[in-house]
Amino acid sequence: DAIVSNVAGLVLAVLVADCVPILIADRGTGAAGAVHAGWRGTCARVGPAAVEAMHLRFGTEPSDLVAAIGPSIGPADYKVGESLIESFQKAGHAAGDLARWFIRRDSRLRLDLWAANRDQLIDAGLRPERIYTCGLSTLAHTDVFDSFRSEGERAGRMAAVIVVPAPGGAVRSHSG
């Protein structure tokens, strides 16, 4: 899921509990996006889809964007099944990407959603030095964050929020 806008002052938000929140902004054009990227969204390239929508609708150049990847389930914690690799293969992800994103540790397969979304944003044209990853795992820090994997249906949700900037203005965001 993703939402993009160029209406200055509008608040965009996504709700997550282990999934990856991504906030994107272009100070120049005054466009912003909020992205919810679980494994399905990451597999479907939801981050790059938001970047493309911002380019087509608002004239945003991907290299001008700034992105923040918020707290979500971390690569050390996100144990997944073999079928997920097949889903990513069927979606056309390259073998080299899969080798970086899917990690075998302690005979278990784990998925690095941070790396996958970062790589996809770079492939979509964002400059690596303008992508900021929080690096805090929701499952490893359940005293601070909500985690669906830990709490199941009773888990709360966290909001990642960005205020659409005025063209040439400052970007304000918050995740928590």
N, C-alpha and C positions, 0 to 999 in steps of 0.2 A: 504494500500500500504506500502511496505517496501523494502529497499535495504540494502544489507550487502556486505562487502568486507574485504579483508585483504591486499590490495595493499597499502603499506605505502605511505602517502602523498596524496592519492586520496581524493577528497572532495565529501561527500555524503550530499544530501539536500532533504528536503520535503517542499512543500509550503502549508500553512494553512491560514484560516481566520475563526476561531472559533474551528476547529478540533484540536485534541491534537497532538502536535509534541513530539515524544519520540526519544532521542538520546541515543545510547547504545555503550559501548566500553569495550574492554578487553585489558588492558595494557600488560598483559603477552604474549598473542598470537599475538597482533597487529591486532585485528579484530574490526570492528565497524559496526553499523547499524543506519539507519534513518527510522523512522516509522511515518506514517500518520494515526491517529486513530480517525476517526469520530465515530458516534454511530454504523454505520455498521461494521467498522473495529474492534471496541471494541467488538461488539457482536460476530464477527468471530474470536476473539482472535489473532489479527494481531501482537501484541507485543510478546506474547509467540511463535508465528510462526517465528518471526525474531530471537528470542533466540535459538529456535530449529535449524534453518538454520545455525546459527553461530556455534552451537555445532557440527552439522553433517559435515559442510564444513571445519571448521577451528580448530576443537578440543577444542573450548571454553567451559569451565565449567561455567554454569550459576552462581554459587556462586562467581565467580571471576569478574563478570560484574559490571559495574557502569552504572546507567541510570539517565537521566534527563528528566523530564516531563515539557515541556515548557508552555508558556501562551496559554490559550484556553478558551472557554466558561466555566464559573464556575458553580458549583452546585446550587448556589443561583439564577442564571440567566437562566439556561437551562430548559425552560418549554417544556415538551413533552407530547405526547398523550398516552393513555392506550395501544395502539397497540404495542408500543415499548416493554412493559413488555412481551407481547406474543412472540415477535421476540426473545428476550433473553431466554425465557423459551424453545422455539422450538430449540434454539441453544444449549440447555443442561446446561445452567447456573443454579447453585443451588439456592434454595429458600432463603437461608441465605444471599447469595451474592446479590440477587435482593432486599432484604429488606434493605441492606446497601446502594445500589447504587441508588435506586429509592426512593425519599423522597416526602412526601405530605406536602405542606405548602400553606396556604391561599387557600385551596381547589384546588390547582394546583399540578400536578405531575412534579417533576424535576429529572433530571438524573445527577449524580455525575460521570463524565467521569474520573476525577482525581483518585478517589477511585477505580473505576472499573479497570483502567489500572494499577494502583499500585498493587492492589490485584492480578491481572493476572500475573504480573511480579514476584511477590513473589511466586505464585503457580508454576511458570515456573522455580523456583530455585534461583532467585536473593535474596540477603540478604537485608532485609528492610532498614538497615542503609546505604545501597549503592544506594538507590533510592531517588532522590532529586526532589521535586515538587515545581515549581515556585509559584503557588498559586495565580497568577494574572489572572483575568477574562478579556477576550478580549471585551466582551459586556459591562462590568462595566467600562472599561477604553478605550473608543473609541477615546479619545484624544491622546492616545499613540499607540494603536493596531488597526489593521484592523479587522472588524467584519462583516461577511456575514449576520448575523441576524439583524444587525443595518443598513447596507448599501445595502444589496441585491447584485445584479449582478455587481454593480459598485464598490463593495468593492475591495480593493487591496489585496495582499497576502503577508504574512510574510514567510521568509525562516528560517528554523531551519537547521543549517549546522554543520557538524562534519568532521574533518580531520582524516582519518584513521591513527592511531599511528603506529610507528615502533615497533616491538616486544620489550617489556620492556621499551617503551618510554612514554612520557607524552601525555595526551589527551587534545585536544583543541576543544571547541565547541562554538557556538554562535546561539542565537535565537533572531530574531527581524526584 
